[in-house]
């Protein structure tokens, strides 16, 4: 399976779950960049969330 990645507006390359931050208190998961808290599109975040550095 090909790896997914997303380049945030701050320049960070999001590739793994560790690069994302989940917003608490929401019914549907809302994922944001861990560096600048910019929202990441849901479909991209779900793909990245399941990737592990190995």
Secondary structure, 3 states (H helix, E strand, C coil): CCCCCEECCCCCEECCHHHEEECCCCCCCCEEECCCCCECCHHHHHHHHCCCCC
